[in-house]
Amino acid sequence: MKKTFKHSSIQAIKHSLKILLSIAIISTLGSLLSTAYCQDAEYQLLRRSYTVNGDGTVDINFRKEIKLLRNRAITAYADKGETFILYNPAIDQLTINESYTIRPDGSRVQTPANAFVDQLPSQCQDCGRYNGIRERAVIHTALEYNCIVVLDYTIHRKTPLLDERIILSEDCPIKKYEVIYSVRANGKCGFETSNLPKSHKYVKNQDKDWHLVLTDIPQSYNGRYLPSPYRLYPNVHLSFGEDNTEENTEALPEADYLIAELFDNDNLAYLTNIRDYVVDNIKTNDIPPALLAYRTSTARETFLSDCGTPADKKILLAAMLRQAGFHVVGDRGHLLVTVKDGNMDVVYRVSAASKTELRPDGAAIDEQRTIEVDDSFPWMGKPLGGGFSSMDLPVVDGSISINPALLTSDRKAPLMVRNCNEKYHYSIALPRTPKHRLATPVNISYTKKGVGSITIRISQDRPGGAVKVVRELIIDVQDGIVTPKQYKDFRQMMQDWNQYRTITIR
């Protein structure tokens, strides 16, 4: 009887321990799950107010009230523990209206005078003509969990123009976002919105007076291959006046020697050489145009200083191309350049910001990404040991370049991709002696509705015979957007497409 009681007690203790361990595991998982989606901070209020005055000036008021919830918001995010205000003393007068921290107990701590520091913005370095622009760093004080940082400032700007695009989303949730726009001057003005949630409301909505209010805005997405924020999030475009500055088309004799060095008998290659020089050798100073009163530098200024804004680089590229004999027309952020191809004139859309492959303007997206390759080549693999060797299949310029390693298993954000129709047929001749055999034949073919189709066949008829490779991929999603519902199918296709890019023989 005693023995039985002892055995039962041990079993009961073990059972209790299992229950306690299960509770501990569940509690830990619950804690992890509850904190995995916990926000680092939350904006209680964001307010942007723009007033166009009758004297040709603009007043820009910004107010934020942000609650810090976790240590990371205090220490790891420069935009939470600090605020950086860009302004140009030549045209701007900056006034700090309020700056303080509300502690959890309700007490206020004013930001001390030595916590306001003016410095040269990083994007204005190495370009002398922009060294007058300043960045006021506001170092917030008395930061602790559940405190609220309050900052309110006004910029009085001496410029009759306004062209402001505001993304109404941040990297943490926003309880309330207000955009106020008031025009007290004569001139063309606009207040355009996009992607507004159903919960938005207007306090005012008149010809020259708007007051938009949004509430409970979720945080922005954090992921790769995202569409433009103007497609993802609510946004507002404010405008006043018209920029009547004419494009400078004066000659640039200082670039004659360089343009001669970049010359190529192939007109498209010549165009590409000039474009690549501007992209690679002219430093980009990414400065908001409003800080420069929407003025740009001449091609000569940009060329001699080797630096400029994206707009400056576009002007320089246009001048160099004209100097080289090309016909150039500006088109927003791009240039339309006419290239003679035999007896035909072909217009290319060119950017001074990137070295993407030049393609004719107006070509359909499907035509741009249609690739058909039929090729034969000898084995050029590397030994792996144990009688095995492997070779990576060639990568064709312009082919789809989605890295599946960057695609998480679960995704709530849409994904941006360029539709494609790619077909590769290869015949790979193996070494004659000794005879080699394909290590792993592959035969995959499937279609995902609304996404596309994939076919991969890697085969060998006989030992020593050539390896035949068929790789075909069609991605055809509406508007180039993979929705969260389509994401798992798209991710699987990208994993298969990249996994079988290597051929192994033995």
FENKA-V836487 format. One record per backbone hydrogen bond with DSSP energy under -0.5 kcal/mol. CO is the residue of the C=O (numbers start at 1). NH is the residue of the N-H. If there is no record, write none. Layout:
{{CO/NH} {CO/NH}}
This chain:
{{1/5} {2/6} {3/7} {4/8} {5/9} {6/10} {7/11} {8/12} {9/13} {10/14} {11/15} {12/16} {13/17} {14/18} {15/19} {16/20} {17/21} {18/22} {19/23} {20/24} {21/25} {22/26} {23/27} {24/28} {25/29} {26/30} {27/31} {28/32} {29/33} {30/34} {31/35} {32/36} {33/37} {35/38} {40/69} {40/70} {42/44} {42/67} {43/175} {45/65} {46/178} {47/63} {48/180} {49/61} {50/182} {51/53} {51/59} {52/184} {53/56} {57/53} {58/60} {58/157} {59/51} {59/61} {60/155} {61/49} {62/153} {63/47} {64/151} {65/44} {65/45} {66/68} {66/149} {67/42} {67/69} {68/146} {68/147} {70/73} {70/74} {71/74} {71/75} {72/76} {72/77} {76/78} {77/80} {77/81} {78/82} {81/140} {83/85} {83/138} {84/86} {85/136} {87/89} {87/134} {88/91} {88/92} {91/158} {93/156} {95/97} {95/154} {98/152} {99/111} {100/150} {101/103} {101/109} {102/148} {103/106} {107/103} {108/110} {109/101} {112/115} {113/116} {115/117} {115/139} {117/137} {119/121} {119/135} {121/124} {122/125} {124/127} {127/130} {128/131} {130/133} {132/89} {134/87} {135/119} {135/137} {136/85} {136/138} {137/117} {137/139} {138/83} {138/140} {144/147} {147/68} {148/102} {149/66} {150/100} {151/64} {152/97} {152/98} {153/62} {154/95} {154/156} {155/60} {155/157} {156/93} {157/58} {157/159} {162/240} {164/166} {164/238} {165/167} {166/168} {166/236} {167/169} {170/220} {173/43} {174/217} {175/216} {176/46} {177/214} {178/48} {179/212} {180/50} {181/210} {182/52} {182/184} {188/241} {190/239} {192/237} {194/235} {197/200} {201/203} {201/213} {204/211} {208/183} {209/206} {210/181} {211/203} {211/204} {212/179} {213/201} {214/177} {216/218} {217/174} {225/416} {228/231} {228/232} {229/233} {234/168} {235/194} {236/166} {236/238} {237/192} {238/164} {239/190} {240/162} {242/244} {247/249} {252/255} {253/256} {255/259} {256/260} {257/261} {258/262} {260/263} {265/267} {266/270} {267/271} {268/272} {269/273} {270/274} {271/275} {272/276} {273/277} {274/278} {275/279} {276/280} {277/281} {278/282} {281/283} {283/285} {283/308} {284/286} {285/287} {288/291} {289/292} {289/294} {290/293} {292/295} {298/302} {299/303} {300/304} {301/305} {302/306} {302/307} {306/283} {308/285} {309/313} {310/314} {311/315} {312/316} {313/317} {314/318} {315/319} {316/320} {317/321} {318/322} {319/323} {320/324} {321/326} {322/325} {326/328} {327/338} {329/336} {331/334} {334/331} {335/337} {335/350} {336/329} {337/348} {338/327} {339/346} {340/342} {341/344} {344/341} {344/346} {346/339} {347/361} {348/337} {348/350} {350/335} {359/349} {360/363} {364/368} {365/369} {367/370} {369/371} {369/421} {371/423} {373/425} {375/427} {377/429} {382/390} {385/388} {388/384} {388/385} {389/505} {390/382} {391/503} {394/396} {396/399} {401/403} {402/404} {403/406} {404/407} {406/408} {415/482} {417/419} {420/475} {421/371} {422/473} {423/373} {424/426} {424/471} {425/375} {426/469} {427/377} {427/429} {428/467} {429/379} {436/464} {437/506} {442/458} {444/456} {446/454} {447/449} {448/451} {448/452} {451/476} {452/448} {453/474} {454/446} {455/472} {456/444} {457/470} {458/442} {459/468} {462/465} {466/461} {466/468} {467/428} {468/459} {469/426} {470/457} {471/424} {472/455} {473/422} {474/453} {474/476} {475/420} {477/480} {478/481} {480/417} {480/482} {481/483} {482/415} {483/486} {483/487} {486/490} {487/491} {488/492} {489/493} {490/494} {491/495} {492/496} {493/497} {494/498} {495/499} {496/500} {498/501} {499/502} {501/393} {503/391} {504/439} {504/440} {505/389}}
